[in-house]
Amino acid sequence: MTVIDERFLRHRLRSTSYGGIAAATVATLLWYYRFTVDHRFSWDLLSIPITMIIIKWSLMLWYRKTD
């Protein structure tokens, strides 16, 4: 039987969180570049950070309510 160390789970959670934040930051910067340089409003790129914000706030409210 393999026992998963608690540190491994914490490291996986932290790395996944940083990866998601980095991806949303890159999408936001790419949207901003297209908006300022190309003068083109790109909803597909803007939807990525908006989705991240909505999910994060929803989960924060859910955990606060249920914990």
NORHU-V586338 format. One record per run of one state. SS is the DSSP state (a for helix, b for strand, c for the rest). FROM is the first residue (numbers start at 1). LEN is the number of residues. If there is no record, write none. Layout:
ss=SS from=FROM len=LEN
ss=SS from=FROM len=LEN
This chain:
ss=c from=1 len=5
ss=a from=6 len=31
ss=c from=37 len=6
ss=a from=43 len=24
ss=c from=67 len=1
